[in-house]
Amino acid sequence: MAESRTRLGVSAYAICVFVLALGSTGVRNLVGWWGFLGIAAVLTAIGVVIFIREKPARFRWYRLPAPLYWFLLLAIASIAWSQYRFESLLGVVAQLATTLLAVVLAFVLTWHEVLRTLGTALRWIIGVSFLFELWVSIFVREPVFQNFIERPAEGEKISKLLYWSRDLLFAGGPIQGIVASSVLFGFIGLLGLIVFGIQLRAGLVGRFTGWFWVFLATATILLTRGATVWVALAAVLVALALALWARRLGPERRVPLYAVGVTLLAAAIGLVLFARDFVFGLLGKSGDMTGRLETWHKVIELAEQRPWFGWGWVSYWAPWAEPFASLDTKAGIPVMSAHNAWLDVWFQLGIVGVLAFAPLVLLTTWRVWFRAVDPPRRGFGPALPYATSALWPLLVVVALVIQSLTESRLLIEGNWLLLVLIAVKSRYDFQLPSLDAEPTKLPWRQIPIPQSHSARTTPTKTR
């Protein structure tokens, strides 16, 4: 019973971390910046305590992904040459705290517990978002401003970026949810569709519950109308199809599959480079991707001034400091990122930063691909049946990478948390494919203790 209560507490903690990281804007709107920072500090401290008490047996600092160390050390070192040292210091502290939370979750949770707690957090964010939009549409009946932004003067033109909700639920969207952004809410819907779909197919949730949340995640994507989310969804479906094909072929006959994968990637790049207006026109968007091209040109101009080590790490842009203050605005609101994670890394940490960041993403993608397509085994025994639940890390990483091309969220908060968590966990468990065996649907209080904490093993079922 004591062990069950411990796992219940760890799971509840993980849910709180995921909600805070993925729904950060909503939390800030409710409690303000100081309240948000206080909650983040408390969760970080609790994470350290949990990690010390759990004492993961397999943890070794030197076995964390090397590119993660390169990237973080470069971000810390950039404070020395930063043009905005105080802001860089704040950005580095936030980056280290988020990384610490990801490492804690990677070692105190099993893969199944990560899937379960992430799914619960996404249900909370999506469910509360729809209730919030419903409340605005039924009772308020007018747009609602974000709490931490001052209301414009009477008669002044109002940017849609100032709204928490634009009261568009009954108009068919785009809705913004509690995260105050249709782009971010749509991506949360995509993550939800991946996680809920995997849980439903693996039999980890009831059919009614599973289909209800799949429907709600799909409605989120439809009502947010995000072009990037549709592109990411298409990439996720292609990755899923390739993974299932690879499972059928087996490890020795995958050359045709990789040829098809490279061809599809080349075709996608060609469409973006030479038929961008046509592709985005089909999605109801302009060829300049809602003004992103202008921002990218300005960022590239600055990056070329300090090409090798960048201007200094800051994560979120600081609009009160140069060069951000005069870099770009949209509808009178300062732009807070380059809207491309790779450009942001080049701008802030230079080419050296890109050379540290790219291996982290590529190696993580490589590891979760083989985790998804290679049959699980126990030691040197025969292969076990494939597990549906082994697919979700690959699909989430694909979604994160595609979004990183038009948003910088991969570098901060929830997306960075997920990237580091999956990177660390896949790095440690890469030689332990037996953990991919399909987990059994269990009540919360009966979640077994991970192997790193106990000699007991997780019950599995063949499918």
N, C-alpha and C positions, 0 to 999 in steps of 0.2 A: 504494500500500500504506500509506503514511504517513497519507493522508487517511482510508482505511478504519479504521485503528487509532484515529484521532482521533474519528470518529463512533461507533465501538464504545465508546470511553471515555465519551463524552458520554451515550450511551444507558444504559450501566451506572450512571452517576451519577444519571440521571433515575429509574431503577428504584429505586435506594437512597432517593432523596427521597420517592417515592411510598409505598414500604414504610414508611418512618419516619413519614410524615404520616398515612397511612390506618390503619396498624397500631400507632399510638403506645402504646396501653396494653400490648400484647404486648411491645413493646421495653422499656418501663419495668419490666414484670414480670421480664424476663430480666436487665437490667443495672442496674436501680434508677434513681431520679430523676437522680442525678449522672451516671451513665453515659449516660442519655438526653440530658441537656443537653450533655454533651461531644460526643456524636455529632452532635447538631443544630448545635453551634458549628462543628465540623469541616466538615460538609456546606455550611454557609453560607459559610465561608471558601473552600472549593473552588469553590462557585458563583460567587463574585466573580472568582476566578482564571480560570475557564472563560469567563466573560462578557468579561473583558478580553482574553483570548487569541483568542476567536472574533470579537470586534469586529463585532457585527451591523450591517450597513450601513444598515438602515432605522431603527435605534433613535434616538429622540429623547425625552428626558424629558418635554417639554411635550406630547407626543402620547399619553401614557398617559390612560386614561379620567378625565375631570375629577372624577366623583363619588368615585373611589378616593382622589384627593388630598383632597377635602373630608372624607371619613370619617377618614382617617389623621391629618390635621392637627387635626381636632376631638378625636380620641383623645389625641394628644400634648398639646394645650392643656388637656384635662380634668385632667391631673396637677395643675394649679394650684389647682383647686377641689375636687379629690377628697377624700373623707373617709377615704381609705386610700392615701396618696400612694406609699408604698413598693411596695405591691401594684400600684398603677396603673402605676408605672414598669416593673415586671417584665412586666405585661400588654402594655404598649406595645412593649417590646423584643421580646417574642415575636411580636406582631402584625407588626412591621416585618420581622423575620427571615423569617417565613413569606411575607410579601408579596414580599420580595426573591427568595426561592427561586422563587416563581411567575413573577415577571418574567423571571428568568434562563431558566427552562424555556420560557417563551413565545417568547423570541427566539432561543434556540440550537437549538430543535427545530422541525421542520416539523409540520404537522397530522398527517401519517402517523406520524411518530416519536413524537408525544405518544400517539396511539392505541396504537401498538405497545408502548411502554414502560409505559404505564398498564395495558395488558392483561397484560403479564408480571408487574408488581407485584401485581395482583389475583390472578393464578394462584398466586403465592408465598403470599400471605396466606390464600387459601381452601384451598390444598393443605396447608400447614403446620397450619392450624386443624383440618382433618379428621384429620390424622395425630395431632395433639395429643389431640383428643377420643377417638380410637381407642385411643391409649396409656393414657389415663385409664380407659377402660371395660374394657380387657383386663387391664392390669397393676396399676393402682392400685386400681380398683374402689371408689372412694369420692370424694366431692368434694375438689377441690384449692383451697386458698386463694391469693389473689393475694399475690405475694411481698412487696409493699410495705405490706401491711396486717397488723397484729398479730393473732394468733389470739385469739379470745375465751377467757375463762376457762372452765374445765370446768363444764358444766352451764348456762352462759349461753346464752340464745336467740341463734341465729346468723341474721343477715340474709343473704338470697341475694345481696345486692350485694357481699358479701365474697368470694364464690367466683370463682376463675379458671375452673374448670369444675365443673359440678354433676353430672357423670357421668350424663348423660341421653341419650347418643347412641343406645343400644340401646332406650331407652324412648320414642323418637320425639321427643325434645327437650322444652323448648327448649334448644338447645346455644348456647354462647357463643364458641367458637373462641379463638384466642389474644388477641383483643381484649377478652375477659372481659365481654362484654355481648351478649345476644341481639339487642338493638335495633341496635347498631352492626354486628354481624356480618351481620344480615339486610340492612342497607343496603349493605354491601360485596358481598353476594350479588347485590343488584339492580344495582349498578354493573357487576359482572362479567357479568350476563346481558345488559346493554346492549352492553358492549364486545365480549364474545365473540360475541354474535349478529351484530353489525355485521361483525366480522372474518370470520365464517363466510360470511355472505351476500355479502360483497365478494370472497371467494376469497383472502383474505390469509393463511389458515391451511388446513392439510389438513382434509379432511372428518372423519376420525376424531378428530383433535385438537380440532377446533372443536366437534363434537357432544359429546365427553367433557366439555369445560369448560362448555358450555351446561347439560349435565345436572347437573354439580356445583354450578353457580351456582343452578340451580332447586332442587336439594336443600337448599342453604343457606337459601333463602327459606322452604321448607316446614318445615325443622327448627328454624328460629328463631321461627316463629309470631308475627311482629311485625305488629300491625294497621296501623301507620304504613307499613310496607313494602308491604303489600298495597294500601293506598290510593295510595301512590306508584307502584306497578306499574300500577295501573289508569290513573293520570294519564299515565304514559309511553306506554301502549298507545293512549290517546286522542290524545296528541300525535303519535304515529307515524302513526295513521290519518289525522289532519288534514293532516299534512305530505305523505303520499303522495297524498291527494286534491288538495292544492294543486298538486302537480307535474303531475297530470293536467289540471287546469283551466287552468294557465298564469297569468301575472301579471295578465291583463286580466279574468278572469272569477271572481274569488275572493270577491265580495260574499256569495253564499249560504254559503260556507264560514265566513266570519267571523261571520255571523249564527248559524250552528250552534254555533260555538265559544263565543260570548257566552252563548247559551242553556244550553249544558252547564255553563259556569262558574257561571251563576246557579243552576242546579239543584243543583250540588254545594254551593254556599254555603247554599242553603235546607235541604238535607238535614242539614248539619252544625249549623245553628242550630236547626232545629225537629224533627229526627228523629234526633238524635245517639244516643239510647239504642238505637233500632232498628238503625241502621247498625252501631254498634260491637258490638251484641249478635250480629249475623250473623258478626262476626269473633271472637266469643268474648271480648270485652272489655267493661268497664263503661263506662257513659255519662260518668263523670268522667275517663275516659282515664288510668286507673291513678293517680289522685290528682293529676293535673296541674292540674285546675281549682282546687284548694286553693292550690297553689303560685302559679298565675296571679293569684289574688285578692290574695295577700300582696304579690306583686311590683307589682301595679297600685297598691295602697295606698302603697307606698314611692315609686313613680314619680310619683304625684300630688303628693307633697311637694316634689319638685324637677322639675317637668314640662318645663322648656325645655332645660336642659343636663345633667340627670341627676346621679348621684352620683359619676361618674368612671369611666373605662374600667378594666376588669380582666380581660376575657375570661373565663377560668375563674374562678368565684367563689373567694374566699379564706375558708374557713369559720372561720378563727381571728380574723377582723376583723369589726367591725360595719359595716353591718347584717346581714352574711351569717351571723354566728355565731348569731344568734337568729331568723333568717328562717324556716327550714323544715328539717325532718328527715323522712326516710322510713326506717322500720324501724330507727331509732336511728342512721342514717348521715346526715351533713349533705348537703343538696342542693347540687350544684355548678353548677347553671344554672337558668334560668327555664323550661327545656323549651319555649322558643319564641324563636327568634332575634329576632323583631321586638319582643317584649316586653323582651328582654334589652337591645336597643339603646336602647329608650325608657328603661328603668331606668338604664342606665349613661351614656348620652349625650343623653337627653332627646328632645324633639320635633325639635330641630335635627339630632340624630344620625339619626333616622329619615328626615328629609328629605334627608340625604346618602346614606344606605344604600339607600333605595328606588330612586333613579335608577340606581345601579350594577347592581342586580338586573334592573330593568325594561329598561334599555338593552341589557344583555347578552342577555337573552331575546329582545328584538326583533332584534338582529343575528344570533344563531344561527338564528332562525326563517327569515330571508331567505336565510341561507347554506344552509340545508337545502332550501328550496323553489324557489329561483331557479336556472335552468340555468347551469352554468359556461360561461365564454367565455374565449377568449384574445384580449385586446385588444378590437378592434372586429369580430372575426371572427364566424362563425356559432356558435350555441350548441353545446356539446358534450353528449354523453349524460350523464344524471344519474349522480352517484356515490353509492353506498350509504354510503360512509364519511363523506359530508358530513352525515349525520343524527345522528351520535353526540353532538356538542356540545349540540344541542337537547335530546336525550333526557336527557343527564346534568344539564343545567341544570333541566329540569322536575323530575327526581328530587330535586335539591338544594332547590328551592323548596318542594316539598311536605313534605319532611322538616323544613324550617325552621319549620313550623307547630306541630310537637310536640317538636322538639329544637332546641338552640342550636348544633349542630355547624357550621352554616354560618359561624359567626364565628371558628372556631378550626381549627387543624391541617389535616387532609386536605381537608375541605369548603371551607374558606377558600382553601386552595391551589388547588383545582380552579376555584372561582369566579373568583379573580383571574387565573389562567392563561387561562381561556376568555375572560374580559372583555378582557384585554389583547390576546390574539391575535386575537379577533374585531374589536376596534377597529382594529388595524393592518391586518388583511387584508380589511376590509370592502369595499374598492374593488378587491380582487384575487380575484375569484371563480374565475379560471383555476386557482388552487391547489386547487380542489375536485375536479378531475379525478381519476378513480379511480387510486390508486397500484398499482404492480405488486408482486406478491409477490416479495420479494428476501431472500436470506440476510443475516444480521446484518452481515457484513463488506462487503457490497456496497451498503449504504445510501448513496445519492448525497448529495453536499454540497448543503445548501439554497441557494436562489438568492441569499440575502443574503450568502453567503460565497464564492460562486463563480459564474462565468458559465454553468456547466453547469445544465441543467434536469432536473427529475425525470421519469423515464420514465413514461408513462401508457399505459393500454390502454382502448379503447372497450368498452362492455358493451352 
